[in-house]
C-alpha cells in the first residue's frame, strides 16, 4: 500500500493552552501542526494533531514515536493492513 504524508502548521488561538502549542521555526508559527496520511485514493489512513515544533516523521510515529506529545489522533477503522507501518 502506498501512503502520502503531509502536514500543516496553524496558529494557536490565545485560548489554546501553552502545553499543546509549539513553535514551527521553518514557518515562524506558534501553534499546532496537523499531520495527515492518506492512501492513493485520498482516503485518510491516520490524522494526528501535535504541537507545531514536532517534525513530520515524529508526529506520524515514524522513527521518533513517543518523543513529542500527541494531542489527538484518529486512524481509519477499516485499515487492517496499516498495522505493518507501526514501529
Secondary structure by P-SEA (a helix, b strand, c coil): cbbbbbbbbbbbccccccccbbbcccccccbbbbbbbbcccccccbbbbcccccccccccccccccccccccccccccccccccccc
